[in-house]
Amino acid sequence: MYLILWEFIVAAGREEAFAREYGPEGCWVRFFRQSQEYRGTELVRDVQNRRRYLTMDLWKSRSAYELFCEQESDLYSALDKVCEAFTENETLLGRFETSGNPVSFFHSGRD
């Protein structure tokens, strides 16, 4: 499995909209669900800094993620541009390969 971890600082007053679009039924999950290799996204909010969020996107493999992003690069860029309005800062924290089965809290909408 392949995990991509992002950190977001959400613009003041945009927390609800951000959570809606980056959450389990948001635009990013709907977009990624086009791929059978997508395994889910989890959105978490910092308990100290209520404007800080992390997203964890899980894919079957690095190659599956990279192929999807390559094939859908125009749509990815367009969606990213729209979602810039929700955040002050976005940081890629890392890309990781998991050592076993995915954590059970990931939501893909596929049961």
N, C-alpha and C positions, 0 to 999 in steps of 0.2 A: 504494500500500500504506500501511497505517496501523499504527504500532508503539506499544505501551504498555509503559513501562519501570517496574518496581517494584523497590524495595530492601527486603529483609527482614533483621532481626536475629533469628536463631532462638534459642529458649529452650535453655539448656544441657541437654544430654542428649536433645534432640528433633531433632537434625540428620538422623538416618537417616529418621525418620518424615516430617519436612518434605520431604526430597529425594524420597522415595517419592511423596508426594501432589502435589508441585509439579513433578515431573519429567515425562518424555515419555510415561509411561503412567499418570500420576496422575489424581486426581479432577478437577482443573481442566481438563486436556487432554480427558478424556472428556466433561466438561460442554460445553466449547467446540466439540467435534467435532459437536455437534448442528447447527451452522450450516455450510452449504456455503461460507460466506464466510470462515471461519476458516482461516488458513494455517499456524499452528504456534506452538509455544512453545519457548523455549530457557531452561534453568536453568543458571546459572553460579555458582561458589563462589569467593569471594575467597581468594587464596593466602596472604595475611597474616592476615586475621581469618576463621578457619574457621567462624564462626557467621554471617557476612555472605554473603547470596546476592542475585542479581539474577534477575528473570524478564523475558523479552522476549516479548510476545505480538504476533503478526503477524496482521492482518486484511486482507481485500481493500480495505476502505475504512473511513473513519471512520463513515459512515452505517450500514454493515453492522454494525459493532461496537455502535454506540449502539442500533440497532434490536433486536439480539439481547439486549442487557442490559435494554432496556425490556420486551421480551416475556417474558424469563425472570427478572425482577427478584426474585420470591419465592425461586426456587431459588438464584439467585446469592447473595442475602442469607443463606439457610440454610447454604450451603456455606461462605461466608465466616465465619460464626459458628462452625462446627465447626472450621475451620482456624485460628482465633485461638489455640487451645491450643498451636500449634507455635511461635508467635513472641512476642518481646518488643516488637518494633516493626515497623511496615509503613509505607513511604513511597512515594507515587507520585512518581517522579522526572520523568516527563514523558510527553507524547503527541506522536508525531512522524509526519510524512508522509514516506515514502521517495521517493527521486528516480529509482527504477528498479525492476529486478527484486529480489525478496527475496533476502537472503543465503542461501546454500545450506545452512547448518547448522540451519535451522528444521525442526522435526519436527511433522507434523500427523497422521501415520498414514495419509495419503492419498498414494499414489505414482502 
